[in-house]
Amino acid sequence: MSFSSDAIAQETTVHESVIYAVANAVGVDPIDLDPLYDTIDPEAVDALFDDGFEGQLAFTYEGHDVVVTSDGPTVDGVQVDARPVRAAGVREDSGTSTVGQ
C-alpha cells in the first residue's frame, strides 16, 4: 500500500494503518489494542509521512516490531493488511470512532 496514491490510504491515516496492521496480524479488533499514543505520537507519525518521508520508522507496539515505510507498515517483518476488515472501532449505535484514541 502506498500512502500517497492508494485510495484507502487517503481515507486512513498512517497511524490508523499501523493500528489495523497490528490488529490484523494478531487477530484482534483494533479497539482491543492499547492506545497507540502510549507508544508513539500518532500525529507525529502522520506528519512524518505526510511530508514525504523516504525512510523507515521502527518501534515496538503491543509487543510486536512495527516498521513503517511509504509502502505501509510491517509487523514482525511481515507485510500485513493495513485496512480495516470491517468498520472496526465504530460503534453501530453512536457512529463514533474510537480508533487511535
One Martini backbone bead per residue (centre of mass of N, CA, C, O) as a GRO file, in nm:
protein
  101
    1MET     BB    1   0.096   0.036   0.023
    2SER     BB    2   0.032   0.368  -0.062
    3PHE     BB    3   0.002   0.675   0.092
    4SER     BB    4  -0.024   0.857  -0.182
    5SER     BB    5  -0.235   0.662  -0.384
    6ASP     BB    6  -0.419   0.510  -0.215
    7ALA     BB    7  -0.745   0.528  -0.141
    8ILE     BB    8  -0.736   0.415   0.151
    9ALA     BB    9  -0.512   0.610   0.250
   10GLN     BB   10  -0.693   0.868   0.228
   11GLU     BB   11  -0.886   0.746   0.469
   12THR     BB   12  -0.615   0.653   0.609
   13THR     BB   13  -0.401   0.680   0.834
   14VAL     BB   14  -0.102   0.584   0.934
   15HIS     BB   15  -0.175   0.511   1.228
   16GLU     BB   16  -0.419   0.336   1.150
   17SER     BB   17  -0.258   0.129   0.986
   18VAL     BB   18  -0.103   0.024   1.228
   19ILE     BB   19  -0.341  -0.074   1.392
   20TYR     BB   20  -0.457  -0.269   1.178
   21ALA     BB   21  -0.205  -0.443   1.138
   22VAL     BB   22  -0.182  -0.548   1.426
   23ALA     BB   23  -0.466  -0.660   1.453
   24ASN     BB   24  -0.443  -0.856   1.207
   25ALA     BB   25  -0.189  -1.014   1.306
   26VAL     BB   26  -0.342  -1.099   1.599
   27GLY     BB   27  -0.666  -1.115   1.584
   28VAL     BB   28  -0.795  -0.825   1.653
   29ASP     BB   29  -0.949  -0.564   1.763
   30PRO     BB   30  -0.846  -0.244   1.768
   31ILE     BB   31  -0.992  -0.170   2.049
   32ASP     BB   32  -0.803  -0.394   2.209
   33LEU     BB   33  -0.583  -0.204   2.200
   34ASP     BB   34  -0.360  -0.008   2.283
   35PRO     BB   35  -0.280   0.294   2.275
   36LEU     BB   36  -0.060   0.436   2.063
   37TYR     BB   37   0.023   0.691   2.245
   38ASP     BB   38   0.184   0.502   2.452
   39THR     BB   39   0.426   0.475   2.224
   40ILE     BB   40   0.332   0.697   2.002
   41ASP     BB   41   0.289   0.974   1.804
   42PRO     BB   42   0.046   0.988   1.574
   43GLU     BB   43   0.087   1.275   1.453
   44ALA     BB   44   0.389   1.237   1.386
   45VAL     BB   45   0.356   1.006   1.191
   46ASP     BB   46   0.177   1.148   0.989
   47ALA     BB   47   0.364   1.393   0.932
   48LEU     BB   48   0.606   1.243   0.825
   49PHE     BB   49   0.450   1.112   0.573
   50ASP     BB   50   0.316   1.375   0.461
   51ASP     BB   51   0.624   1.489   0.397
   52GLY     BB   52   0.777   1.242   0.236
   53PHE     BB   53   0.905   1.016   0.374
   54GLU     BB   54   1.181   0.773   0.287
   55GLY     BB   55   1.199   0.601   0.525
   56GLN     BB   56   1.204   0.457   0.853
   57LEU     BB   57   0.985   0.338   1.117
   58ALA     BB   58   1.068   0.211   1.445
   59PHE     BB   59   0.870  -0.003   1.669
   60THR     BB   60   0.697  -0.098   1.966
   61TYR     BB   61   0.376  -0.279   1.958
   62GLU     BB   62   0.232  -0.503   2.148
   63GLY     BB   63   0.515  -0.672   2.114
   64HIS     BB   64   0.574  -0.553   1.823
   65ASP     BB   65   0.740  -0.513   1.527
   66VAL     BB   66   0.741  -0.193   1.374
   67VAL     BB   67   0.738  -0.091   1.024
   68VAL     BB   68   0.750   0.222   0.854
   69THR     BB   69   0.659   0.306   0.524
   70SER     BB   70   0.545   0.409   0.217
   71ASP     BB   71   0.424   0.098   0.191
   72GLY     BB   72   0.389   0.049   0.493
   73PRO     BB   73   0.331  -0.180   0.730
   74THR     BB   74   0.510  -0.391   0.952
   75VAL     BB   75   0.490  -0.713   1.128
   76ASP     BB   76   0.741  -0.892   1.213
   77GLY     BB   77   0.834  -0.866   0.892
   78VAL     BB   78   0.526  -0.843   0.790
   79GLN     BB   79   0.306  -0.791   0.547
   80VAL     BB   80   0.001  -0.641   0.624
   81ASP     BB   81  -0.310  -0.568   0.653
   82ALA     BB   82  -0.412  -0.206   0.679
   83ARG     BB   83  -0.712  -0.275   0.674
   84PRO     BB   84  -1.024  -0.278   0.745
   85VAL     BB   85  -1.253  -0.531   0.764
   86ARG     BB   86  -1.416  -0.332   0.927
   87ALA     BB   87  -1.574  -0.098   1.133
   88ALA     BB   88  -1.358  -0.052   1.336
   89GLY     BB   89  -1.439   0.140   1.620
   90VAL     BB   90  -1.747   0.141   1.548
   91ARG     BB   91  -2.039   0.236   1.668
   92GLU     BB   92  -2.354   0.163   1.575
   93ASP     BB   93  -2.514   0.362   1.775
   94SER     BB   94  -2.312   0.637   1.728
   95GLY     BB   95  -2.079   0.675   1.495
   96THR     BB   96  -1.816   0.644   1.654
   97SER     BB   97  -1.469   0.672   1.691
   98THR     BB   98  -1.176   0.488   1.854
   99VAL     BB   99  -0.949   0.517   1.670
  100GLY     BB  100  -0.646   0.630   1.820
  101GLN     BB  101  -0.735   0.669   2.141
   0.00000   0.00000   0.00000
